[in-house]
Amino acid sequence: MGLIDSMKAALASPAPTERPDDGSQGAFWCDDCEVRIRDVDLEGNPVCPECGTEMRFERATGRHCAC
């Protein structure tokens, strides 16, 4: 497949879907370990599984990040 064909295929493929509509409002972050856990994936207290410190919550803004 040539470059032109590759570009045509990439432009013709469907756009990736947006974030899943599972009720997530954001994610919990550990600044020390750089661990991210979505709020819907966490049960109980937001504690980092690697270092044990409390994680902070950041609300999703719709920009494909929780900043």
N, C-alpha and C positions, 0 to 999 in steps of 0.2 A: 504494500500500500504506500503510495507516494505521499508527499507532504500535503498536497491539495486535498487528496482523499481523506487523509487523517483529520484535517481541519474541518472538512464537510461533515465527517462522522461525529466529531466533537461538538459541533454547533447544532447538529440534528438530534443529538441524544437529549433525553428529558432532563430538565433541571433537577438538582437534588431537592429532596423534600425538606421542608422547614423542620424546626424542632418538633419532636413528638408532643402531641397534646395529652400529656399524662398528668397535668396539674402541677408541674414543677414551677416553682417561683424563683429558683436560683440554685446556688451551690454553697457548700461550706468549704472553706479553704484553711489550710495550715500554712502560714507564711514561712515557717522554719523548714518544713519538709517539702513544700510545694505540692501537697496532696490536695486533690479536689474530689469532693463527693457531692453528687447532686442531692438536693433535699429529699427527693422521692426515693432515693436509694439508701437513705440513712434511717436507722431505727434507733430510738433512744437519744442520748445526749450527743451533741456534736463534738466528739473527742477524736483527735488524730489517731489512726490505728498504728502509726509508726512511732510517734514520740509521746503520745498520751496527753498532749496539751489541748486546751479548748480551741475549737475551730471558729472562725468568724464567718458570718453569713453575708453573701453578696447576691443581690437581686439581679436576675437576668434582665437585660435591656433590649433583647431582640436583635442584638448585633452579633450573635453567635458567640457571645462570651458572657461571663457573669461579672463584668466590671461596672 
